[in-house]
Amino acid sequence: MKKTILAGILIMVLVLPGCSEAEPPASGLVDSNGKKNILIVYLTRTKNTEAVAKMIQQQVGGKLVSLELQNPYPENYQAIVQQVQNENETGYLPPLKTNIDSINTYDVVFVGFPTWGMRLPPPMKTFLNQYDLSGKTVAPFNTNAGYGLGSSLETIEQLCPNSSITEAFSVRGGIERDGILFVMEGDRAVQVKEEVDSWLQRIGF
Ligand SMILES: Cc1cc2nc3c(=O)[nH]c(=O)nc-3n(C[C@H](O)[C@H](O)[C@H](O)COP(=O)(O)O)c2cc1C
């Protein structure tokens, strides 16, 4: 009898803690409202937008995905400016090499991009066109040469009609035209990280 009671207690001690809490999702992350599954998708050329993506990940966790193209853009600045302008004029959507598994499993998608030609870059249009973000929170973030977002947010709104779009984050990055490429280091990185953190707080993380 004594042995049976002892065995019972042992079983309760071993089994109960496992039952008391649901397992968090594999890449489940915590925001102020509970657990969210977060994806951080970004396009970058000179790595400024990537640096911001990593700052966001440091704060909220989530899976980082860099958008890569089947046919990469030219290295030369004038050549890429010309190509992007042609793509914008014709509405061409460059095919992505990147494939995102199980987009349905994410609650929040951070969408990061540089301003190109005062618009949303064509590869980000491809992404938003290809993946259905209905019912998800979409959080846009951006770097630019000092001229802002242009029409990027309007395009995101058009391509994500059934998503809840947060306030966007936008910050000055490089000025490739003037040979200024990566700037997210030293004091500038510290300053941008503070701006990113307070934006994340404002939008509920
Ligand atoms: C093709 C191209 C077009 C650009 N057009 C603009 C623009 O219209 N306005 C602007 O402020 N910056 C423009 N830029 C500068 C980038 O937005 C800026 O350098 C940004 O920080 C780059 O991000 P990345 O380092 O993640 O590639 C352009 C850069 C490229 C390569």
The ligand as an ORCA input file, in Angstrom:
! r2SCAN-3c Opt
* xyz 0 1
  C      18.711     51.346    -57.168
  C      18.726     52.261    -55.996
  C      17.817     53.283    -55.923
  C      17.790     54.113    -54.800
  N      16.848     55.090    -54.747
  C      16.741     55.850    -53.631
  C      15.712     56.827    -53.504
  O      14.878     57.007    -54.395
  N      15.641     57.545    -52.359
  C      16.514     57.365    -51.330
  O      16.415     58.039    -50.301
  N      17.514     56.443    -51.421
  C      17.631     55.690    -52.535
  N      18.615     54.726    -52.627
  C      19.546     54.556    -51.492
  C      19.147     53.416    -50.569
  O      17.782     53.458    -50.242
  C      19.944     53.462    -49.272
  O      21.313     53.472    -49.554
  C      19.636     52.282    -48.366
  O      20.146     52.500    -47.067
  C      20.229     50.995    -48.923
  O      19.828     49.910    -48.132
  P      20.686     48.554    -48.127
  O      22.044     48.907    -47.573
  O      19.918     47.646    -47.225
  O      20.762     48.062    -49.521
  C      18.705     53.914    -53.737
  C      19.634     52.874    -53.837
  C      19.653     52.063    -54.946
  C      20.650     50.953    -55.027
*
